[in-house]
């Protein structure tokens, strides 16, 4: 990470080699999720960050998936391949350099050239929907092992195979700590991604790297991603409203730690939710402690599966609409973090509805107030969605 004014010390080409010091499961034993609190040491790095920033992490692939891929290729793993003109064994290249947990279209095209007639048919423009279903249907996505096993007649040399692959991407995670509260440390709040497809368990690359494979003296490359658009207000007296269900709460834990450490007087209101209060209430003691000491003026909770009818954060917003509208008119900043396509869209719609109901605006006026005024002109509506 870097300061606002100095040139970054570390970046994608030169990440800081950090150690992973804390890995705690936040969800209860009966939860359907495995969400974890991770702490990464920045000791000796000189790296700094601001709350609202993200951490970039360079993970490695699951060694088990690497071995399955090598076997599916009919290779041994020690064959030399060139990665950006650097020669290394196939096993190391698949472990460190390439994305191997889902398939690329150009690989399918190459396999079709080599005689996979079914793939040649799927790649026709008129079969785009069927191709999407084949490659990335929800909870049924295929990887290279699946395709190579399905078409054993198709053969790739190790180099030819690697030439079809995409570079292993660096992952970005919202930082869930304040450096003022935790010097030389950065915290992440990450849901571990696991699912079953085509008879095998699948694992999210970086989330399971954090949960299962990064420990002890092993280091991994990290650097900071500045996010100026998601900063706290410059005036510490400004009230803030934060909407962050699930792991979307990460930056708001950081915001609250920062405001506590600096003695900021602005009021704080958090909307948090997940599936079940007893299993999925992350950082419960910390949040409830902040309610008791007054740092959190309001904590509105939405646990969707604790009752017959599902309740989400946007429903809690609607219930508190009059008070929320009052806060906005008193200069509050409104923040949302999390799922872009569903949650953030529902929260946005709820905000417009509140402006209509409690601000006496037409739908067009409410949309203009939220989207043009609050978001673009005043920049008091800030989103970190993905």
Buried (B, 14 or more C-beta within 10 A) or exposed (E): BBBEEEEBBBBEEEBBEBBBEEBEBBBEEEBEBBBBBBBBBBEEBEBBBBBBBBBBBBBBBBEEBBBBBBBBBEBEBEBEBEBEEEEBBBBBBBBBBBBBBBBBEEBBBBBBEBEBEEBBEBBEEEEEEEBEEBBEEEEBBBBBBBBBEBBEEBBBBBBEBBBBBEEBEBBBBBBBBBBBBBEEBBBBBBBBBBEEBEEBEBBBBBBBBBBEBBEEEEBBBBBBBBBEEBBBBEEEEBBBBBBBBBBBBBBBBBBBBBBBBEEBEBBBBBBBBBBBBEBBBBBBEEBEEBBEEEBBBBBBBBBBBBEEEEBBBBBBBBEBBEBBBEBBEEBBBBBBBBBEEEBBEBBBBBBBBBBBBBBEBEEEBBBBBBBEEBBEEEEBBBBBBE
